[in-house]
Amino acid sequence: MPAPARGALAIAAAVLLAAAAGCSSGGGQTAKDGSHAKESSHAKDGAHSSAPAAAGDAAQPAPAAIVTGPGPKSSYDAQPQPAAGSCHYRYTADKQPLPDPNCTPGAISPAVNQGNINDTICKPGGYTSTIRPPVNITGKEKTGNAKSYGYDGPMGDAEYDHLISLQLGGDPNDPRNLWVQPPSPGHVSGKGPNNPKDSVETHLHTAICKGQVTLTAAQQAIATDWTTAEAKLGISKGGAAAAPTAEADADGDDGS
């Protein structure tokens, strides 16, 4: 082959080799980038969904905080009640009455806290009688609250009840803590209030004063559902109250 031809072929071959090298290099970079992107995506996904959450890790909603009322007063005024017909009773499966949480969510007294229970609700000789509003006040409130709840039974058969009782540090006269509680199942008309809630309150009071439950836990439990409060706190019915205490009184603000 003539020398000029061999020279031309050599040049052409060099050009082809260079082109081939460039394609290989570019393809490698592309593959590298693609591999990197996939790896990053995988790493990101893996980080996002690392280990499955352990059972119970999900945050549980905290109970709503109970409002604080104005507390005990040297004299009380009759408090305005919710509009007539605006409150609605709820009932458990066994027909025990519960208040409307929108009208009667419960309210605690600022005068009682865990640190002073021995000087207030657990005080020897009693406490509730010193802060209880008089019947001439609660009687007016009871009449208005009966209209709020649409209660039309005999007034003497219903109790004007502190949802969080005074012996549990409930506010004495905050309308958010008082409701006309209708009689429970088995009640005989004309025989006065029939209220098993009173014994629940006494059991919780005894448990607080014995250090078996905290004040706040007892208040929250009874405000949520008085029929389940003992079970929720791990108190057997009647088990925490071996004997009546000075505070083992019915809520007793009938005003009837």
C-alpha positions as a LaTeX table, in Angstrom:
\begin{tabular}{lrrr}
\hline
Residue & $x$ (\AA) & $y$ (\AA) & $z$ (\AA) \\
\hline
Met1 & 0.00 & 0.00 & 0.00 \\
Pro2 & 1.41 & 3.41 & $-0.90$ \\
Ala3 & 2.67 & 5.44 & 2.01 \\
Pro4 & 0.08 & 8.24 & 1.66 \\
Ala5 & $-2.74$ & 5.69 & 1.91 \\
Arg6 & $-1.24$ & 4.05 & 4.98 \\
Gly7 & $-0.98$ & 7.48 & 6.57 \\
Ala8 & $-4.62$ & 8.27 & 5.88 \\
Leu9 & $-5.72$ & 4.92 & 7.34 \\
Ala10 & $-3.66$ & 5.52 & 10.47 \\
Ile11 & $-5.25$ & 8.90 & 10.97 \\
Ala12 & $-8.74$ & 7.47 & 10.46 \\
Ala13 & $-8.05$ & 4.68 & 12.94 \\
Ala14 & $-6.82$ & 7.17 & 15.52 \\
Val15 & $-9.99$ & 9.24 & 15.10 \\
Leu16 & $-12.20$ & 6.14 & 15.55 \\
Leu17 & $-10.31$ & 5.04 & 18.67 \\
Ala18 & $-10.66$ & 8.49 & 20.18 \\
Ala19 & $-14.37$ & 8.52 & 19.46 \\
Ala20 & $-14.80$ & 5.09 & 20.97 \\
Ala21 & $-12.89$ & 6.12 & 24.09 \\
Gly22 & $-15.13$ & 9.19 & 24.50 \\
Cys23 & $-18.33$ & 7.14 & 24.26 \\
Ser24 & $-17.04$ & 4.63 & 26.79 \\
Ser25 & $-16.08$ & 7.40 & 29.19 \\
Gly26 & $-19.44$ & 9.17 & 28.82 \\
Gly27 & $-21.35$ & 5.91 & 29.22 \\
Gly28 & $-19.39$ & 5.15 & 32.36 \\
Gln29 & $-20.21$ & 8.55 & 33.80 \\
Thr30 & $-23.86$ & 8.10 & 32.92 \\
Ala31 & $-23.92$ & 4.70 & 34.54 \\
Lys32 & $-22.10$ & 6.09 & 37.54 \\
Asp33 & $-24.56$ & 8.97 & 37.86 \\
Gly34 & $-27.50$ & 6.65 & 37.41 \\
Ser35 & $-26.13$ & 4.29 & 39.98 \\
His36 & $-25.50$ & 7.17 & 42.37 \\
Ala37 & $-29.01$ & 8.55 & 41.91 \\
Lys38 & $-30.54$ & 5.17 & 42.54 \\
Glu39 & $-28.34$ & 4.62 & 45.56 \\
Ser40 & $-29.21$ & 8.06 & 46.96 \\
Ser41 & $-32.88$ & 7.44 & 46.39 \\
His42 & $-32.63$ & 4.08 & 48.09 \\
Ala43 & $-30.68$ & 5.54 & 50.98 \\
Lys44 & $-33.22$ & 8.32 & 51.35 \\
Asp45 & $-36.11$ & 5.92 & 51.26 \\
Gly46 & $-34.37$ & 3.68 & 53.73 \\
Ala47 & $-33.75$ & 6.55 & 56.10 \\
His48 & $-37.38$ & 7.65 & 55.83 \\
Ser49 & $-38.74$ & 4.23 & 56.59 \\
Ser50 & $-36.02$ & 2.92 & 58.88 \\
Ala51 & $-37.32$ & 0.58 & 61.55 \\
Pro52 & $-41.06$ & 0.22 & 62.08 \\
Ala53 & $-42.33$ & 2.12 & 65.10 \\
Ala54 & $-42.64$ & 0.01 & 68.19 \\
Ala55 & $-46.13$ & $-0.75$ & 69.40 \\
Gly56 & $-47.38$ & 2.03 & 71.66 \\
Asp57 & $-45.00$ & 4.62 & 70.27 \\
Ala58 & $-47.85$ & 6.60 & 68.72 \\
Ala59 & $-48.67$ & 9.63 & 70.83 \\
Gln60 & $-51.87$ & 9.21 & 72.79 \\
Pro61 & $-54.17$ & 12.23 & 73.14 \\
Ala62 & $-53.87$ & 13.76 & 76.59 \\
Pro63 & $-57.07$ & 14.21 & 78.58 \\
Ala64 & $-58.49$ & 17.69 & 78.29 \\
Ala65 & $-57.42$ & 19.90 & 81.16 \\
Ile66 & $-60.18$ & 20.58 & 83.67 \\
Val67 & $-61.03$ & 24.24 & 84.07 \\
Thr68 & $-60.45$ & 25.99 & 87.37 \\
Gly69 & $-63.38$ & 27.79 & 88.91 \\
Pro70 & $-63.45$ & 30.82 & 91.18 \\
Gly71 & $-63.18$ & 28.72 & 94.34 \\
Pro72 & $-64.81$ & 29.03 & 97.76 \\
Lys73 & $-66.35$ & 32.35 & 98.75 \\
Ser74 & $-67.57$ & 33.86 & 101.99 \\
Ser75 & $-70.93$ & 34.41 & 100.28 \\
Tyr76 & $-72.33$ & 33.08 & 97.03 \\
Asp77 & $-74.57$ & 34.43 & 94.31 \\
Ala78 & $-76.86$ & 32.30 & 92.17 \\
Gln79 & $-75.06$ & 31.63 & 88.91 \\
Pro80 & $-76.63$ & 31.94 & 85.43 \\
Gln81 & $-77.44$ & 28.58 & 83.88 \\
Pro82 & $-77.20$ & 27.38 & 80.25 \\
Ala83 & $-80.14$ & 28.20 & 78.01 \\
Ala84 & $-83.24$ & 26.08 & 78.41 \\
Gly85 & $-83.04$ & 22.85 & 76.42 \\
Ser86 & $-79.39$ & 23.39 & 75.46 \\
Cys87 & $-78.01$ & 20.54 & 77.60 \\
His88 & $-78.60$ & 16.86 & 76.94 \\
Tyr89 & $-78.19$ & 13.90 & 79.25 \\
Arg90 & $-76.13$ & 10.92 & 78.15 \\
Tyr91 & $-76.68$ & 7.41 & 79.44 \\
Thr92 & $-74.42$ & 4.43 & 79.90 \\
Ala93 & $-75.37$ & 0.97 & 78.63 \\
Asp94 & $-76.99$ & 0.25 & 81.99 \\
Lys95 & $-78.90$ & 3.55 & 81.92 \\
Gln96 & $-76.85$ & 5.51 & 84.44 \\
Pro97 & $-77.05$ & 9.26 & 83.72 \\
Leu98 & $-74.06$ & 11.34 & 82.64 \\
Pro99 & $-74.00$ & 15.11 & 82.10 \\
Asp100 & $-73.55$ & 16.96 & 78.85 \\
Pro101 & $-69.79$ & 17.71 & 78.59 \\
Asn102 & $-70.55$ & 20.93 & 76.74 \\
Cys103 & $-72.59$ & 22.21 & 79.67 \\
Thr104 & $-71.02$ & 20.37 & 82.59 \\
Pro105 & $-67.38$ & 19.44 & 81.90 \\
Gly106 & $-66.46$ & 19.83 & 85.57 \\
Ala107 & $-64.45$ & 22.54 & 87.32 \\
Ile108 & $-61.92$ & 22.32 & 90.12 \\
Ser109 & $-61.31$ & 24.61 & 93.05 \\
Pro110 & $-58.10$ & 26.66 & 93.10 \\
Ala111 & $-58.07$ & 26.20 & 96.89 \\
Val112 & $-57.30$ & 22.46 & 96.68 \\
Asn113 & $-54.16$ & 20.87 & 95.30 \\
Gln114 & $-52.09$ & 17.75 & 95.88 \\
Gly115 & $-49.82$ & 19.58 & 98.29 \\
Asn116 & $-52.52$ & 20.76 & 100.68 \\
Ile117 & $-55.01$ & 17.87 & 100.75 \\
Asn118 & $-54.25$ & 17.20 & 104.43 \\
Asp119 & $-55.36$ & 20.74 & 105.21 \\
Thr120 & $-58.40$ & 20.70 & 102.92 \\
Ile121 & $-60.30$ & 17.67 & 101.66 \\
Cys122 & $-58.50$ & 15.16 & 103.91 \\
Lys123 & $-58.59$ & 17.39 & 106.96 \\
Pro124 & $-59.85$ & 15.64 & 110.10 \\
Gly125 & $-63.25$ & 16.97 & 111.03 \\
Gly126 & $-64.32$ & 17.66 & 107.46 \\
Tyr127 & $-63.98$ & 20.38 & 104.87 \\
Thr128 & $-66.92$ & 20.45 & 102.50 \\
Ser129 & $-69.41$ & 21.91 & 104.98 \\
Thr130 & $-67.21$ & 25.00 & 105.29 \\
Ile131 & $-67.37$ & 25.82 & 101.59 \\
Arg132 & $-70.76$ & 24.48 & 100.44 \\
Pro133 & $-73.12$ & 27.10 & 98.95 \\
Pro134 & $-76.36$ & 27.50 & 100.90 \\
Val135 & $-79.63$ & 25.96 & 99.73 \\
Asn136 & $-81.20$ & 29.34 & 98.99 \\
Ile137 & $-78.53$ & 29.76 & 96.29 \\
Thr138 & $-78.39$ & 26.20 & 94.94 \\
Gly139 & $-82.19$ & 25.94 & 94.94 \\
Lys140 & $-82.45$ & 28.77 & 92.40 \\
Glu141 & $-79.64$ & 27.28 & 90.34 \\
Lys142 & $-81.23$ & 23.83 & 90.41 \\
Thr143 & $-84.49$ & 25.18 & 89.02 \\
Gly144 & $-82.66$ & 26.92 & 86.18 \\
Asn145 & $-80.43$ & 23.94 & 85.46 \\
Ala146 & $-83.43$ & 21.61 & 85.29 \\
Lys147 & $-84.68$ & 23.76 & 82.43 \\
Ser148 & $-81.22$ & 23.66 & 80.82 \\
Tyr149 & $-81.34$ & 19.85 & 80.78 \\
Gly150 & $-85.05$ & 19.57 & 80.12 \\
Tyr151 & $-85.57$ & 17.63 & 83.33 \\
Asp152 & $-89.28$ & 17.45 & 84.05 \\
Gly153 & $-89.42$ & 14.79 & 86.78 \\
Pro154 & $-90.05$ & 15.48 & 90.45 \\
Met155 & $-87.40$ & 17.90 & 91.66 \\
Gly156 & $-87.11$ & 16.04 & 94.93 \\
Asp157 & $-86.00$ & 12.91 & 93.07 \\
Ala158 & $-83.10$ & 14.66 & 91.32 \\
Glu159 & $-79.88$ & 15.83 & 92.93 \\
Tyr160 & $-78.17$ & 19.10 & 92.13 \\
Asp161 & $-74.81$ & 17.43 & 91.89 \\
His162 & $-71.21$ & 18.62 & 91.77 \\
Leu163 & $-69.74$ & 16.59 & 88.91 \\
Ile164 & $-66.35$ & 16.81 & 90.65 \\
Ser165 & $-67.58$ & 16.64 & 94.21 \\
Leu166 & $-66.40$ & 18.98 & 96.92 \\
Gln167 & $-64.61$ & 16.11 & 98.67 \\
Leu168 & $-62.57$ & 15.65 & 95.47 \\
Gly169 & $-61.64$ & 19.32 & 95.19 \\
Gly170 & $-64.45$ & 20.35 & 92.87 \\
Asp171 & $-65.42$ & 23.99 & 92.63 \\
Pro172 & $-68.32$ & 24.86 & 94.96 \\
Asn173 & $-70.45$ & 27.02 & 92.70 \\
Asp174 & $-69.06$ & 27.12 & 89.17 \\
Pro175 & $-72.02$ & 26.28 & 86.87 \\
Arg176 & $-69.68$ & 24.13 & 84.79 \\
Asn177 & $-69.40$ & 21.78 & 87.76 \\
Leu178 & $-73.08$ & 21.46 & 88.66 \\
Trp179 & $-75.96$ & 19.62 & 87.01 \\
Val180 & $-79.38$ & 18.30 & 87.87 \\
Gln181 & $-78.65$ & 14.59 & 88.07 \\
Pro182 & $-81.76$ & 12.51 & 87.40 \\
Pro183 & $-82.40$ & 9.37 & 89.46 \\
Ser184 & $-80.63$ & 6.15 & 88.56 \\
Pro185 & $-82.39$ & 2.94 & 87.46 \\
Gly186 & $-84.47$ & 1.28 & 90.15 \\
His187 & $-85.44$ & 4.55 & 91.74 \\
Val188 & $-88.88$ & 4.74 & 93.35 \\
Ser189 & $-90.56$ & 8.04 & 92.58 \\
Gly190 & $-91.04$ & 10.24 & 95.59 \\
Lys191 & $-88.29$ & 8.53 & 97.61 \\
Gly192 & $-85.72$ & 11.30 & 97.10 \\
Pro193 & $-82.49$ & 11.14 & 95.07 \\
Asn194 & $-81.10$ & 7.72 & 94.24 \\
Asn195 & $-77.48$ & 8.42 & 93.44 \\
Pro196 & $-74.82$ & 5.68 & 93.36 \\
Lys197 & $-72.35$ & 8.34 & 92.23 \\
Asp198 & $-72.05$ & 9.45 & 95.87 \\
Ser199 & $-70.42$ & 6.19 & 96.92 \\
Val200 & $-67.97$ & 6.43 & 94.00 \\
Glu201 & $-66.98$ & 9.90 & 95.19 \\
Thr202 & $-66.39$ & 8.60 & 98.72 \\
His203 & $-64.24$ & 5.71 & 97.48 \\
Leu204 & $-62.12$ & 8.09 & 95.40 \\
His205 & $-61.80$ & 10.50 & 98.31 \\
Thr206 & $-60.56$ & 7.73 & 100.58 \\
Ala207 & $-58.08$ & 6.58 & 97.94 \\
Ile208 & $-56.71$ & 10.12 & 97.60 \\
Cys209 & $-56.28$ & 10.55 & 101.33 \\
Lys210 & $-54.58$ & 7.14 & 101.60 \\
Gly211 & $-52.15$ & 8.09 & 98.84 \\
Gln212 & $-53.47$ & 5.39 & 96.50 \\
Val213 & $-54.33$ & 7.80 & 93.69 \\
Thr214 & $-53.47$ & 11.42 & 92.95 \\
Leu215 & $-55.96$ & 14.22 & 93.27 \\
Thr216 & $-55.67$ & 15.08 & 89.57 \\
Ala217 & $-56.21$ & 11.49 & 88.44 \\
Ala218 & $-59.34$ & 11.15 & 90.56 \\
Gln219 & $-60.73$ & 14.46 & 89.32 \\
Gln220 & $-60.11$ & 13.54 & 85.71 \\
Ala221 & $-61.66$ & 10.09 & 86.11 \\
Ile222 & $-64.88$ & 11.27 & 87.69 \\
Ala223 & $-65.27$ & 14.18 & 85.29 \\
Thr224 & $-64.90$ & 11.81 & 82.33 \\
Asp225 & $-67.37$ & 9.13 & 83.48 \\
Trp226 & $-68.27$ & 8.57 & 87.12 \\
Thr227 & $-69.46$ & 5.02 & 86.37 \\
Thr228 & $-65.99$ & 3.90 & 85.24 \\
Ala229 & $-63.85$ & 6.04 & 87.55 \\
Glu230 & $-63.06$ & 3.30 & 90.06 \\
Ala231 & $-62.09$ & 0.78 & 87.40 \\
Lys232 & $-60.00$ & 3.36 & 85.56 \\
Leu233 & $-58.06$ & 4.11 & 88.74 \\
Gly234 & $-57.72$ & 0.46 & 89.74 \\
Ile235 & $-59.98$ & 0.84 & 92.76 \\
Ser236 & $-62.31$ & $-2.05$ & 93.44 \\
Lys237 & $-65.84$ & $-0.91$ & 94.12 \\
Gly238 & $-65.99$ & $-0.21$ & 97.81 \\
Gly239 & $-62.52$ & $-1.64$ & 98.33 \\
Ala240 & $-60.78$ & 1.65 & 99.00 \\
Ala241 & $-63.27$ & 2.78 & 101.62 \\
Ala242 & $-63.18$ & 0.44 & 104.57 \\
Ala243 & $-65.08$ & 2.94 & 106.69 \\
Pro244 & $-66.90$ & 6.20 & 105.95 \\
Thr245 & $-64.81$ & 9.32 & 106.35 \\
Ala246 & $-65.80$ & 12.77 & 107.52 \\
Glu247 & $-66.27$ & 13.73 & 103.88 \\
Ala248 & $-68.50$ & 10.75 & 103.05 \\
Asp249 & $-71.55$ & 12.94 & 102.61 \\
Ala250 & $-73.90$ & 13.04 & 99.69 \\
Asp251 & $-73.30$ & 16.01 & 97.46 \\
Gly252 & $-76.62$ & 17.06 & 98.84 \\
Asp253 & $-77.27$ & 20.44 & 97.25 \\
Asp254 & $-80.83$ & 19.60 & 96.29 \\
Gly255 & $-82.36$ & 22.87 & 97.06 \\
Ser256 & $-85.63$ & 20.98 & 96.98 \\
\hline
\end{tabular}
